[in-house]
Amino acid sequence: MQPNLGLHPTTKKALKDEPNAAKHYCDWAVELAHEWRDVRHFCGAHSGLVVFKESQFETALISAIDLARPELEKA
C-alpha cells in the first residue's frame, strides 16, 4: 500500500500575497519531490512518521500537490 501525504488545509493562507504565489509554491514542492525521491522516513505535522519504499515519497508528494493545486491556485 502506498503511503500518502496531504497538504494542511490552511496552506493557502500561508502563501505570500503575490501573483502566482500558489504556482511557485506547487512548482517548488514538485521539484522537492524529485530531489528527495529517495526519502524513506518523513515526519509530518499531523501524520507522525511515514515510512516509504523506494520512490514512494516522490509519488506521494506529487499526488498531494496535484490534488491541492486547483484550490491553491484559485484567485
C-alpha positions, 0 to 999 in steps of 0.5 A: 500500500502506498503511503500518502501525504496531504497538504494542511488545509490552511496552506493557502493562507500561508502563501505570500500575497503575490501573483502566482504565489500558489504556482511557485509554491506547487512548482517548488514542492514538485521539484522537492519531490524529485530531489528527495525521491529517495526519502524513506522516513518523513515526519509530518505535522499531523501524520507522525512518521511515514515510512516509504519504499523506494520512490514512494515519497516522490509519488506521494508528494506529487499526488498531494500537490496535484490534488491541492493545486486547483484550490491553491491556485484559485484567485 
